[in-house]
Amino acid sequence: MSKITFLGAGSTIFAKNVLGDVMLTPSLQEFELALFDIDPARLKESEAILNNIRRTAGSKCRVVAYSDRKEALRGAKYVVNAIQVGGYEPSTVIDFEVPKKYGLRQTIADTIGIGGIFRNLRTIPVMLDFARDIREVCPDAWFLNYTNPMAVLTNVMNTYGGVKTVGLCHSVQVCVSHLFKDLGIDDTGVQSKIAGINHMAWLLEVTKDGVDLYPEIKRRAAERQKEKHGDMVRYELMNRFGYYVTESSEHNAEYHPYFIKRQYPELIERFNIPLDEYPRRCVNQIAGWAKMRDDMLSDVELSHERSHEYASYIFDAMETNTPFKIGGNVMNTGGLIANLPREACVEVPCLVDSSGVTPTYVGDLPPQLAALNRTNINTQLLTIEAAITGKKEHIYHAAMLDPHTSAELSLDDIVSLCDDLIEAHGDWLPRYK
């Protein structure tokens, strides 16, 4: 029996969506669904919930929970990664609270920014452990990474892990539908082209019946900006730089140096920026999970409808050789995006079939968009350098080059903040020279 291994299976709702989708896919009925998590209680809950779905769906898949990661991976054809190293407590709390002492505020802190840097530094060693196991017990497996920071972790697995990896993010999938719903435009029959880097990819083309829809999008967006709403940062970026960006306004507020500024506190209100948004989400999700868990565990007829998650469609395309198009995070090998660094991880349209994941050539981005991407790539690449070499100076470099951090803090304060974060994270981080 072929195997799909899910690392971080204690992320029960996400495991339910991805593996529930697998159970509803005819070509995947003979697969074992191998679950692994470092939290045995959450692992057991996910196993029970998935078995409830399996029985209701009449699926032939077999759900197996493993306490040994290497055994969970052994012989796997596909691996799904959805881990979070350090959790909400202590690590996410540290990522937010320590920078606040320096007056540095964040919204999500899971991609770049000072929070994203340290999320990477504690996650990369775990990912490289995964890679060692995969090379030993399932060297031909495809690794589907859903864990943030997406670009850095996907880069590391490909460049240093020696594992066939594609990074998958929801932002490309929902970009057009979200935009059109917000502006009251019907998106039926709309064609689009999206490329850039994860969480900062760009809606480069959007047409219907050969007609460019951007003029109407920008007209309606300008009207929307006259009143407060939830996507004001992205509309402002589109107004200034000409294109709509894939990831949400709360994310993009901290990817740029323009929006969260102590010297301009009025910008927070003007652009409706939700500071400390991610910790609030975590608290609400933790509070809501207890009831949801009990309901799903007790529902022996728990049903599932196939979601929009890419994973099952990718597996199906590879198994049946039926081509499927995704927005994937892959290495910029050969200059898929010609005016971004070759060593970067980019997000581009990809074709999936039995030969694997084949990315498409995009060419040059508009120069202002490539420039914005490069500001984030700089920090990504220096963060990787810090993790691989173990040199603390590269942590400082990554933070010094981060657009938001460098716009707010002096060089001395950036170094001091990094030192404080290293100390606060303690054993969650490796030792740095």
N, C-alpha and C positions, 0 to 999 in steps of 0.2 A: 504494500500500500504506500503510495506517495504521501509526502508530508508537507504541510504548511505550518511553520512554527511562528508563534506570536510571542515576542519578547515584551514584557510589560503588560501581561494579560490581566493584571489587577486594574488596569484602566478599563473597567467593565463595560461601560457604555460604548466606548470605541471598539473594544473587542467584539461586543454584540453586533455592532453595525458591520464591521469587516467580515467576521466569520459567519454571522447570520447571512450575509450576502453570498458567501461561499456555499452555504448549505442550500441556497435557492438556485444555484447555477448548475445546470445539468452536466456540464463537462467536468465538474469538480467533485462529483459524488463519491469517488473512490479515495478521497484524500483523508488522511489522519490530520486532525487539527490539534497540534501540540501546543500546550499552554505553559508558559513559564513566567514566574514573578518572584521577587524576593520576599514578598509579603504573603505568607501561607494562607492567611485568612481570606485576603482578597482573591487569591488564586482559587481557593475552594469555592468562593461565591461565584466567580466567573464560570468555573466548570459546571456548576449546578444550573446556572441561568442558560448557558449555551446548550446544555442537555435538554432543558425544557423546550427551547426553540427547535432543537433537532427532532424531538419526538413529535411536536406539533407539525413541523414541516415534512415529516416522513423522510428525512434525509438519511442517506447511507453513510455520510461522513461519521468518523469516530472521533470523539472528543477525549483527549488524554491530558491530564495535568502532570507536570514533571517538577520534582524538587531539585533536579540536577540539570543545570543549563546545557551542559555539553550533550547530555542524553536527549534533551528536548530538541537540540539542533541536529543530532546525528541523522544523516541521510535526508535532510530536508531539501526540497526542491525550491521552496520559496520561504523567505523569512520576512516577517513584518515587525518593525521596531516602533514601539510607542512608550518608551521609558521616560521618566523624569527623575534625574539624580538629585537627591536632597529634598525633594518634595516642597510643599508649601512651607512647612516648618521643619528644619530651620532655614533652609536656603533661600526661598523666595523672600521671606521676611528680611533676611540679611541683605539681599540684593536691593531692597527698597529703603530700609531704615538707615543703614550706614551712609549711603549717599545723601540722605536728607540732612545729616549733620553738617554737610558742606553746602547745603542749599541747592543740591542737585535733585530735581524732581523727575519722575518717570511715570509712564502710563502702563506699559505692559512688561518691558524689560526682559524679553525672551529672545531677541534677535541680535541687535548690536546694542549700542549704549553700554554703560558700565555694567548694567545687569546682564546684558547679553554676553559680554566678554566673560564674566565669571560663571555664567551658566555653561558656556562652552568649556571652560577650563576644568570644571568638575565632571563634565559629561564625556569629553574626549577619551580619557583613560579607560572608561567603561566600554566605550565603543570599540577601542582597539583590543580590549579583552574579547569582545564578541568576535572581532575579525580573526583573532588567533584561533578561536574555537571553530569558526566557520572554515577557515583554511584547512583545518585538521579533519573535520568530520562531515562537511558538506561543501567542498570547495567549488562546486559548480552552481551553487544556489544563487538566485537573485535576491538581493536585499532591498526591501522597500522601506525607506526611512520616512517616518511621519514625525519624528522628534525634532523640536526646535532647540537650538538655532539651526535651521534647515541647511543653509548654504555651507556653513563651516563643517557640520557633521557629515554631510554628503560628500564634501570635498575630501575630508580626512579618510573616510571609508574607501573611496576610490584611490586616492593618492598614496596613502600610507597603510591602509588596511588590506589592500589587495583583494577586495571583494567587489563583485559586480553590483553596483548600487545606483538606484534612482531615487531621488527625493520627491515626495508628493505633498502638495499643499492645497488646501481648499480655495485659496484666494483666486486662482486662475479660473476654477470651475464656476464660481459664483459672481465673478466680476461684472459681466455684462448684464446678467439678470438683475443683480442688485441695483446697478446704475439705472437701468431702464425702468424698474419698478419705482425707484425713488423719484424719477422724473416723469412718471406717468406715460411712458412710451411702450408700445407693444413690441416685444423682442422676437416675435415669430418671424422666421426666415432671415434673421440677421446673421451676417458673416463677420467674423472678427479675427484679428491677428494680435497675439500677445507675446511679448518677449522682454527680457531684462534679467534681473536677479530676483531671488525669492523675496517676497514682501515688497519688492520695488520693481515689479515688471510693469510694462506699459501697454495700454490699449493702443496699439500703433495704427490699426485700421478697423473701422466699424462701418459696414455698408449694408444696404438692403436693395436688392434688384439693381446693383451697380451704383447706387446713389450714396454718396458720403453722408453719414448721419452726424458727423461731428458739429457742423454749424448749428443744427437744431439742439444737440446735446448741450453745447455751450450757451445757447440762448436760454434754455430752460434752467440750466445750472445757475446762471447769473440772477435769474428771478428767485430761485431757491435761497440764494445767499442773502437776500434782503430780510429773511427771518431765520431765527435760530433753528438748526436741525442737527442730525447726527453725523453728517459727512462733510463738514465745512472745511476741514483741512485739505481733503482730496480735491474739492472743487476749487479751493484757492491755488493749489499746486497746478491744476489744469489751467486755470486762468493765467498763471505766471509762466508756466513752462510748456503749455500747449497740448498736454496729453493727460488722460486719466490713469491713475496708478491702481494696481490690483488690490493692495492690502488696505485695511480700514484706516479711517482718520485717526483713531486712537493710537494705532501703531505708527503711522507716518508722522505724527506729531513729534515723536522722539527720534526719528531717523534723520532729521534735518535740523539745522541750527536756527530756524526761523520762528518757532512757535512757543516753546517753553523757555521763557527768559525772565530772570529775576528783575532785570532792568525794565521790562515791559510786562508787568503782571496783568495788564488789561487784555493781553492776547489770549489768556486762558478763557476769559469770559467771551471775548469776541468770537473765537473759533470753537467754543463749546468743548474744550479739551478736558477729558475725564482723568485727572491725575489720580494715581494709585488705583487704576481700574482693575488691574489683574489681581491684586490681593483681595479686593471686594468680591470678584468672581470666585476666587478660591474659597473664601469663607462661605459664600452662598451655596456653592456646589457641595462642599463638605456637609453643610447643614441639611441640604435637600437629599443627599445620597442615602441617608439612613432609611427614610420612608420608601424611596424608590427601590432600594435593595430588597427590603422586606416584601414589597409588592411583587417584584419579579421572581424572587426565590419561591414564593408560595404559589405562583401562577404556573401550574403544571401544563397549562395549555397556552403558554406564552407564544405569541405569534411575532412575525417579523416581515416587513416589506423591504425589498431590495433598495438600498440607499444609493446616493450618488457617488459614494466613495470609489476611487479608481481601482482599488486593489483587486476585487473579484473580476473586474473587466480585463485587467492586465493578465491575471492568471488564465482567464478564458481565452484571450487572444493568443497567448503563448501555447496553450494546450491544443487549440483548434486551428491555429494558423489563420484566424480571422482578424484582419487588421483593425486596430483600434487606435484612435488619436488621443493623446494626453498632453497636458502641459507638465513637463518633467524637469527636475533639477539634475543637471548633468555637468560634467566638466566641459570647459570651453575649448575642447580639443580641436586644433586646426582653425580656431577662430570662428566658431559658429556665430558669435556676435563679434564682428571684426574689430570694433573699436573698444573692446573690453579685454583685460589681461587674459592670456591663454591659461594661466594657472588658477583662474577663478572658476567658481561653480555658477552656471547661468541657468535661467529658467526659459525654456524654449519649447515650441511644439515638437512632439516626438511621435513616431509611428511604432506601435507595438505589434509583433506577430511572433511566430515560432522562432525567429532568429534573435529575438530579444527586443531591446529598446534602441531604436535608431533615431537620434535627434536630427532636426532639420537645420539647414543653413539659413541664417537670418540676414547676415550682412551688417552694415553699419546702422546703429541706432541714430536718431537725430542727436547732434552733438551735445545739446544741453542735457538730454536724458542719460547719455553715456557718462557725462561728467558727474551727474548726481549718483549714478550707480558706482562710479569709481570711488567716491567718498566713503561709501559703505564697504566696498571691496578692500580698501586699504586696511581698515580695522579687522576685517575677516582674516586677511592673509597674515597680519601680524599676530593675531590671536593664535592661529595655527602654528606660527613660528615659536611662540611662547610654549605651547603645549608640547611640541615635538622636541624642542631643544632643552626645555626645562629652565630657560633663562628668564629670570624675573624682569630684566630690562625690557624684554619684548612685551610683557604685560603693560608696562608703562607706555611703550610705543603705541600699542593698540589703543589705549585710552587717550593718549595725546592726539591721535589721529581721528578719534571718534567725533563726528560733527557736533553732536549735542554737548558732550562732555567738554570738548575744547572751547566751545562758545561760551561756557559758563565759568570754568575754573582756570586758575593759573597753573603753570607747569608744576610748581611746588605742591599745590593742593591736589593735583592729579596723582602725583607720586604718593603723597600721604594717604589719599583715599584708597589707592590700590593696596598699600601696605595694611591699612585697616581692614579691608575686605579679605585679604589673605589671612590675617590673624583671626577674623571673625568666623571664617569658614572652617578653619582648623583642619581636621582630618578629612573633610570633604574634598580637599584639594591635595594634589601631590606636593612634594617639597620643591621649591624653586631656588635656583642658585642665584 
